[in-house]
Amino acid sequence: MNLPQDFLNRMQSRSGEEYGDFLASYSKPAVKGVRVNTLKISVEEFNKISPFAVSPVPWTTDGFYIAEEKAGKFIEHFAGLYYVQEPSAMCAAPLLNAGEGENVLDLCSAPGGKGTQLAQSMHGEGVLVLNEINFSRAKILSQNVERLGVRNAAVTVADPEALAKAYAGCFDKVLVDAPCSGEGMFKKEPAAIPEWSLKNVEMCAERQRKILASADKLLRTGGTLVYSTCTFAEEEDEWQIEKFLTEHPEYRLVKTEKLYPHKVKGEGHFAAVLQKCDGEINNFSPSPAFKDSREKLYRSFESDFLPEKFDNLYLAGDTLYSLPQGMPVFKVQTLRAGVRLGEFENGRFTPSHSLAMCLKRGVDGVELDVKSAYDYLKGLTVSCPASYTGWKAATYKGFLLGWCKCSNGTAKNHYPKGLRIR
């Protein structure tokens, strides 16, 4: 690899006798992995039905190494059973120890690997805010939240400082997976190599300081902050934490982790766990209750076609949502909140793809084999039992792929056009 000379010089001076091993790691292929989505399937069952060979990642119970080059092409991926993620990146989210019923924030969340990992540890209980300042990246984040069936998350698009003004002191736990110089991404994303420079490292460090300042305002006293990067630069890692602790004596350092590609099977990561010992405590202002005559229309659909009841309803225009208990009033731009149940149109209720993806396995639906499942994902019409009428889930091995509408042995495809494969 044509690595920057300044990067090599710095790593040689800082890694000492280990420099040869570090440099040799770049002659090996990039390490690939997947994380099992335990919101939909257990690790044990995934091991039995995985479409490719897997071996465990040592620092998380739901992560696996893979050799498969195109893990996103399988039906199980479209069903949201796993998330493709670089193995060492799986180390940070578990350090936050997010639990059920907590208010948790992933401040720099796109594309969603760590945020959906937090969702799994929360088991659908509590409020999870996944923030991304870049709108196009936030849309990708929102799609991943939908595919993995996360019920208790809001996807926001806000500058960290604006978010801090809106929700100061409201979060029990905050993850800052900071934008960085990306030294641990050189093999996975070679385009990061020409973008690297010593000046860029300094720019990243300054941006990280500002983000951490906002994270401090968002975290309540007694809360936990995890800061992580995918770079080896001490300016962005250890020195960043040292400076933060100097400026914020109300914090104590609990632990740090630093994974190097010559020491572990992974591309590299840094994480630090900080505990906030003093600060303010605030609570979210609750979202307004749903009051609309169309609730009866939705409840009728729910009774006819859904295996469970959704509560804490919220209406935005003609779009109906089910919000997690305690979801705050929306004070910043919000792409997604809770479960998007569907839309009211001309006296009818049309279910959303988000609703299908969050339903548990075992829904009475149109079960598809491999060929018909790929046909469905392409947007094609598939067959169904002649007795089926109305809305049905399209399923593969019992796992939901989306909606179809059945009549006379034909299932009309309602898989979103923007997600269809070619």
N, C-alpha and C positions, 0 to 999 in steps of 0.2 A: 504494500500500500504506500502511496505517495503522501506520507504524513508530514505536516509542517515542521520545519527544522526547529523553530522556536519551541514547539511542543515537545519535540524529542530532547532538546537540550534541557528543558526544565524538568522533564520526567527523569532524565538521567541523574541530574543533580539531587533530586528529591527521593528517588527510589534506591540509590546507592547500588549495593551488590545485587539487588533484585532486578535491576534494569534489563539485563539480558533476558530473563524469564518474561518480564513484562513485554518487551519488544517482540519476543517469539510468539506471544499470544495472538499477535496480529496476522500471523501466517496461517492461523486456523480459521475454519469457517465460522460465521456468526452463529451463536447459540440461539435456538428457537424454543418456544414453549407455549403452553396453553394453561389457562386456569379454569377449573371446573366451576360452573355456575351452580352452587349448592342451593340457590333459590328454586331451582327446577329439578335437580337430580343429585343424588348422593355421589360422593367420590367412589364408593364401592360399586354402584351400578354403572357409573361412567366407565370404570375400568373394564366392565364386562361388555359394553356395547361400543366402546371407542372405535371410530373408523380407521384409526392408525395406531401404531405402537407408541407407548408412553413409558416414561420412567420418572420417579418422583423427584421433585425439587426439595432440597433438605430444609429450607427455611420457611416453608408454608405447607400446610396439609393438603391444600387443594391445587397445587401447582405441579406441572409435569413438563419434562423435556420431551421434545418431539424431533423427528428427522424430516417429517412431511413438509414439503416446500409450500404447498398451497392449502393450508389448513382451513381457509375460509370458503372452500368450494363445496364442503360436505353439507348434507341436509341437516345434520346435527348442529352445525354452526348457525344456519338460518333459524333453527328452532331455539337458539339461545342457550344451548347446553354448555357452551364454553366460550371463553374470550381468549383471543390470541395475544400473548403478552411476553415480552422478553423476561426470562426467568429472574434475573437479579432485581428487576423493577417490582417484583412481587414482595420484596422484603419490607417496604416502608409502611404500607397500610396496616398490617397486623400489629405494628408497634403502637398504633394509636389506641388499640383495644376498644374500638367503638362498640357500644352495647345497645341493647333494646331500650327504647324509651328516651334516648338521649337526643340532644340537638347537636348535629355534627355537620361540619363544613369542610368541603374540599375546595380550596380557594382558587386553584389553577388546574381545573379538572380534565380538560380535553386531552386525549380522546375518550377517557373514561375508565382506563384500566384500574387505577387505584380507587376511584369513586365507586365503581360497581363492586370492587372488593370490600369496601366499607359497607355497602348495602347488604352484602351477604352476612357480615358479622352482626348486623342489626336485625336480621330476620324479619324485615318489613315493619318493625316497630320503631317509633320515634320519627324525627324529622331530619332528613339528609338534604343539604343544599349543595349542589354541584355548580360551581361558578366558572365561567370562561369569558374572558374579556373580548376575544375575537369571535364575531358572529358566525362566520363560516365554520370555524372549529367547534363552536357551541352546537351547531346543527348536527355535526357528526357525533358529538357527545350525546345529544338527545336521542339519536337513532340507536346508539348502543344501549342506553338506559331502557329504551323501548324493547329492543330485541331480547335483553336479558330479563325482562319482566319485573323491573324494579317498581314497587308500588309506593314507596314513601319518600321519593325524591322530588326536588324542584331543580330545574336547570335554569340558571340565571346568567345574564350577560351584562356584567358590570365591572367597572374599574374597582379594584380592591378598596380604594379609599371611599368610593361611593357606597360600597357595600358596608363598610365600617360605620359610616354615618347613619345608614338605615337600620343596622342591627347590632349596635355596639353592646358588648357584654352579654350577648344572647346565646353563645355556643359553649357547650361543655367540652367539645374537642374540635380541633382545627388541624387539617393537613395542608401543608404548603409544599407541593411538588413544584419547585420553582423553575421557571424558564432559565436555562443555563447554557453554557458554551458547548454542551453535548459531547464531551470527549468520550463518554461511554457509548456513543451512538455511531462512531466512525465506521464500524464494520456493517452495522445494520442499515445505516443511511449515509453512504459515501458523500452525498451532497453536503453533509455537515462539515467535511474536511476543508474545502476552500473558504468556508465562512468563518473558520476559526482564526483567531489572532490574539495576541496578548492584550491588545486594546479592547477586543470583544469580551475577553474575560473580565476586564475592569468594568466595562459597561454592564455586563450581566450582574456582577457583584453589587453595583450601585442600584440596579433595578430590584434585586433581591432584598436589599436593605429596606427599600420603600414598601415592598410587599409584606415583609415581616412586621413592619411598623403597623400596617393595617391589620394583620393577623392578631397582633397584640390587642388592638382595640376591640376586635370581634370576640375574643376569648374571655370568658368570665373567670373570676377568682376560683382557684382550685382546679381549673381546667388543664387539659393536656394539649400541647402543640408538638406536632411532628414536622420537621423540616427535612426535605430530601431533594437531591439532584441526581442527574446521571452524568456527572463530571468528576474528574479527579483533582481539579484545581483547588488548592487550599484556600485561595481567596474567596471561593464560592462555597466552600465546605467548612472546615474547622475554623478558619479565621472569621468567617461570617458569623458563626455561632459565638465565638469569643467576643466579637464586637457587640453582638446583640445582648449578651449577658452583662457586659460592661454598662450598656445603656439602659438595661432593664434589670436592676438588681432584685426585683420581685420574682424572678424566675430562678429555678435551679436546673442544672443539667442532670438528667436521669441516666442516659446512656447514648452512645453513638455506635453506628455500624458503618463500615466502609468495605465494600466488596471490590476486589481488583480481579481483572480477567485472567491473571496468571496464578491466582490463588483459589478461585472458585470456578465452577462451570456457569459462566454468565459474563455479560459484557461490562458490568461494573455499576455500582450505585453507592450513594452516601445517604445516611439518615441520622438525625439527631432527635432525641425525645426530651422535651422541656416541660417542666411543671410550673404553673403560675400560682404563686403563693399569696398574691394580693391583687385586688382590682375590683371593678364593679360587677354586679350581677343584675341583669335585666331579663325580662321575659318577652316573648313575641306577643304582639297584638293579634288575637285570633282572627282568622278569615271569617267573613260574614256567612251566616247560615243560608242554605238554599231555600228560597220561597218562590215557587212558580207553579202554575196550574199544570205544567207539562210533566211534573214529577209522576203523576198517575200514568202517563204514557210510557215513561221509562220503566216504572215498576211492572207494568204489564209485560214489556219486552223481557225484563229480568226474570219474571216468573215463568215465562214460556221457554226461554232459551239458555239461561245461565244456571250453573250449579250452586251459586252462592249469591249472597246479598251484599251490595256495596252501600256504605253509608258516608256521612259527612260530605254530602253532595254540594257542588259549587258550579254555578252557571256563569259562563263568560260568553255573551252574545247568544248564539244558538248551540254552543259547545258545552257539554256536560262533563264534569270531572268528579272523581272521588278523591278527596284529599286525606292525607294522614291526620290523625288527631293532633292538634297543636300546630298545624301548618300556619305560618305567619301571613299577615296581610302583605300583598305584593307591592313593595316599594321601589323595586328596580325591574328592568325588563326581564320577563320570565318566559322562556320558550315552552316549558313543560312543568306541570305540577301534579303530583300524585298519579292517578290513572285517568287518562282521557277515555271516558266511556263511549262517547259518540256524539252525533249531531241530531238536532231536531230539524226535519225538513218536510214541509208541506203536510203537517199532521202525522208524520211518521218519525220513528227513532231509528237511526242507522248506526250500528256499532262501529267502533274504531278498531284499527289494527292493534293499538296499544292495549285495548281491553282483551283481545284474543291472546296476546303474548304474555299477559300476567296471570291467566287462568291456570289452575293446577292441572297436572296430568290426570287423565281419566274422564275428561269431558266426553259426553256422547257426541261423536262427530263422524265425519267421512274419513275413514282410515285409508291411507294411501300407501302403495308399495313404492319402491325406489323410483321406477319410471314415472308413475303418475305424480309422485311428489315433486320431481324435477319439472314435470309439465306444469304443475300448479305454480311453482316458483317462477316459471316463465310467463305466467299469466294466461295459460291455456285452460279451456274448459275440461273438467274431468267428470267421470261418471260417479253415480252414487246409488244406493238402494232406492227403488221406485217408491217405497213408503215414506221417504224423507221429504219433508216440505219446510220451507222457510229457512231461517238462518241456521247454519251448522258450522262447527269448527272443522277446518281441514287439519288432520293429524297424521303424524308419522311416528310409528312405534308408541302411539299414545300421546306424543308431545305436540303441542299446537304450533301450526305454521301461519294461521290466519283464518279469515272467514270465507265462506262460500254460501250461496243461496240456492237451495235445492227445489227442484220441481220435475216430476215425470222422469226420474232417473238421471237427470243432468244437474251438475253442481256448477252454477255460474261463478266465475272466479272474481273474488274481491281482494286479492292480494295487491297492495299498493303499487301503482305503476312505477314509482321512483325506486322501488326495491327489486323489481323483477330482473332476473338474470337473462343472459342472451345465450 
